[in-house]
Amino acid sequence: MSVAMTNCGSSGWVSDRAGYRYDPCDPETGAPWPEMPELFLSLARRAAEEAGFLNFNSDVCLINRYEAGARLTLHQDRDELDMTKPIVSVSLGLSAKFLFGGLRRSDKPARILVESGDVAVWGGPARLTYHGVDRLPAGSHPLTGPYRFNLTFRRAM
């Protein structure tokens, strides 16, 4: 993975010898993940509602930081317990090409330009769509400098 990641909420995404999973504690410190700010919770809830997903209460926010050359290969988000809950994705900083494919990894993805402030929500039949981020070109954003940040809200537990 070429993307730096951190978490907040009641559970966080971790990777170690045991594999990938959600865990209530940071494996490096043993401390619980920081609580999700109310502003984040409200943003995710409002975005999900506008897309037709009522009563969405995110318990995880994955925060990815991309620098020039970083990318996120096509993948499905399938480790959450309830697949009826959507994914809410908020882009900040440098623009990027979001890859949105089909239900098979081999399906050719659409390449969608996402700019700072863009929000994407997908769920229902599209919940298991393969998606990713193309290699980030070098650049500078007035607020985030040479980085792109992505906040991904989910209901993990």
HUGIGI-V954430 format. One record per residue. N is the residue number from 0. SS is DSSP state (A for helix, B for strand, O for the rest). PHI is phi in radians with two decimals (* if undefined). BURIAL is + if it has 9 or more other C-alpha atoms within 8 Angstrom, else -. Layout:
# HUGIGI-V954430
n->N ss->SS phi->PHI burial->BURIAL
n->N ss->SS phi->PHI burial->BURIAL
This chain:
# HUGIGI-V954430
n->0 ss->O phi->* burial->-
n->1 ss->O phi->-1.82 burial->-
n->2 ss->O phi->-1.99 burial->+
n->3 ss->B phi->-1.40 burial->-
n->4 ss->B phi->-2.29 burial->-
n->5 ss->B phi->-2.45 burial->-
n->6 ss->B phi->-2.41 burial->+
n->7 ss->B phi->-2.62 burial->+
n->8 ss->B phi->2.06 burial->+
n->9 ss->O phi->-1.39 burial->+
n->10 ss->O phi->-2.63 burial->+
n->11 ss->B phi->-2.32 burial->+
n->12 ss->B phi->-1.48 burial->+
n->13 ss->B phi->-2.23 burial->+
n->14 ss->B phi->-2.39 burial->-
n->15 ss->B phi->-2.67 burial->-
n->16 ss->O phi->-1.04 burial->-
n->17 ss->O phi->-1.39 burial->-
n->18 ss->B phi->1.94 burial->-
n->19 ss->B phi->-1.67 burial->-
n->20 ss->B phi->-3.01 burial->-
n->21 ss->B phi->-1.55 burial->+
n->22 ss->B phi->-2.50 burial->+
n->23 ss->O phi->-1.28 burial->+
n->24 ss->B phi->-2.21 burial->+
n->25 ss->O phi->-1.21 burial->+
n->26 ss->O phi->-1.15 burial->-
n->27 ss->O phi->-1.38 burial->-
n->28 ss->O phi->-1.97 burial->-
n->29 ss->O phi->1.38 burial->-
n->30 ss->O phi->-1.50 burial->-
n->31 ss->B phi->-1.07 burial->+
n->32 ss->O phi->-1.10 burial->+
n->33 ss->O phi->-1.10 burial->-
n->34 ss->O phi->-1.10 burial->-
n->35 ss->O phi->-1.37 burial->+
n->36 ss->O phi->-1.06 burial->-
n->37 ss->A phi->-1.00 burial->-
n->38 ss->A phi->-1.03 burial->-
n->39 ss->A phi->-1.12 burial->-
n->40 ss->A phi->-1.03 burial->+
n->41 ss->A phi->-1.13 burial->-
n->42 ss->A phi->-1.03 burial->-
n->43 ss->A phi->-1.10 burial->+
n->44 ss->A phi->-1.10 burial->+
n->45 ss->A phi->-1.14 burial->-
n->46 ss->A phi->-1.10 burial->+
n->47 ss->A phi->-1.08 burial->+
n->48 ss->A phi->-1.06 burial->+
n->49 ss->A phi->-1.10 burial->-
n->50 ss->O phi->-1.59 burial->-
n->51 ss->O phi->1.68 burial->-
n->52 ss->O phi->-1.84 burial->+
n->53 ss->O phi->-1.39 burial->-
n->54 ss->O phi->1.05 burial->-
n->55 ss->O phi->-1.41 burial->+
n->56 ss->O phi->-2.16 burial->-
n->57 ss->O phi->-1.17 burial->+
n->58 ss->O phi->-2.01 burial->+
n->59 ss->B phi->-2.46 burial->+
n->60 ss->B phi->-2.24 burial->+
n->61 ss->B phi->-1.55 burial->+
n->62 ss->B phi->-2.00 burial->+
n->63 ss->B phi->-1.81 burial->+
n->64 ss->B phi->-2.02 burial->+
n->65 ss->B phi->-1.87 burial->+
n->66 ss->O phi->-2.11 burial->+
n->67 ss->O phi->-0.86 burial->+
n->68 ss->O phi->1.63 burial->-
n->69 ss->O phi->-1.30 burial->+
n->70 ss->O phi->-2.66 burial->+
n->71 ss->B phi->-2.29 burial->+
n->72 ss->B phi->-1.18 burial->-
n->73 ss->B phi->-1.00 burial->+
n->74 ss->B phi->-2.71 burial->-
n->75 ss->O phi->-1.93 burial->-
n->76 ss->O phi->-1.65 burial->-
n->77 ss->O phi->-2.20 burial->-
n->78 ss->O phi->-1.73 burial->-
n->79 ss->O phi->-1.44 burial->+
n->80 ss->O phi->-1.30 burial->-
n->81 ss->O phi->-2.08 burial->-
n->82 ss->O phi->-1.32 burial->+
n->83 ss->O phi->-1.43 burial->-
n->84 ss->O phi->-1.54 burial->+
n->85 ss->O phi->-1.36 burial->+
n->86 ss->B phi->-1.83 burial->+
n->87 ss->B phi->-2.09 burial->+
n->88 ss->B phi->-2.14 burial->+
n->89 ss->B phi->-2.05 burial->+
n->90 ss->B phi->-1.73 burial->+
n->91 ss->B phi->-2.37 burial->+
n->92 ss->B phi->1.59 burial->+
n->93 ss->O phi->-0.98 burial->+
n->94 ss->O phi->-1.24 burial->+
n->95 ss->B phi->-2.56 burial->+
n->96 ss->B phi->-1.72 burial->+
n->97 ss->B phi->-1.50 burial->+
n->98 ss->B phi->-1.76 burial->+
n->99 ss->B phi->-2.21 burial->+
n->100 ss->O phi->-1.74 burial->+
n->101 ss->O phi->-2.09 burial->+
n->102 ss->O phi->-1.49 burial->+
n->103 ss->O phi->-2.09 burial->-
n->104 ss->O phi->-1.03 burial->+
n->105 ss->O phi->-1.34 burial->-
n->106 ss->O phi->-1.15 burial->-
n->107 ss->O phi->-1.20 burial->-
n->108 ss->O phi->-1.43 burial->+
n->109 ss->B phi->-1.29 burial->-
n->110 ss->B phi->-1.91 burial->-
n->111 ss->B phi->-2.01 burial->-
n->112 ss->B phi->-1.24 burial->-
n->113 ss->B phi->-2.00 burial->+
n->114 ss->O phi->-2.04 burial->+
n->115 ss->O phi->-0.97 burial->+
n->116 ss->O phi->1.72 burial->-
n->117 ss->O phi->-1.24 burial->+
n->118 ss->B phi->-2.21 burial->+
n->119 ss->B phi->-2.09 burial->-
n->120 ss->B phi->-2.29 burial->+
n->121 ss->B phi->-2.45 burial->+
n->122 ss->O phi->-2.91 burial->+
n->123 ss->A phi->1.02 burial->-
n->124 ss->A phi->-1.07 burial->-
n->125 ss->A phi->-1.54 burial->+
n->126 ss->O phi->-0.96 burial->+
n->127 ss->O phi->-1.77 burial->+
n->128 ss->O phi->-1.15 burial->+
n->129 ss->O phi->-1.19 burial->+
n->130 ss->B phi->-2.62 burial->+
n->131 ss->B phi->-3.03 burial->+
n->132 ss->B phi->-2.32 burial->+
n->133 ss->O phi->-1.16 burial->+
n->134 ss->O phi->-0.92 burial->+
n->135 ss->O phi->-1.41 burial->+
n->136 ss->O phi->-1.29 burial->-
n->137 ss->O phi->-1.14 burial->-
n->138 ss->O phi->-3.14 burial->+
n->139 ss->O phi->-2.50 burial->+
n->140 ss->B phi->-1.98 burial->+
n->141 ss->O phi->-1.00 burial->-
n->142 ss->O phi->-1.79 burial->-
n->143 ss->O phi->-2.03 burial->+
n->144 ss->B phi->1.09 burial->+
n->145 ss->O phi->-1.50 burial->+
n->146 ss->O phi->-2.09 burial->+
n->147 ss->B phi->-2.07 burial->+
n->148 ss->B phi->-2.03 burial->+
n->149 ss->B phi->-2.31 burial->+
n->150 ss->B phi->-1.80 burial->+
n->151 ss->B phi->-2.04 burial->+
n->152 ss->B phi->-1.74 burial->+
n->153 ss->B phi->-2.53 burial->+
n->154 ss->O phi->-1.94 burial->+
n->155 ss->O phi->-1.52 burial->+
n->156 ss->O phi->-1.87 burial->-
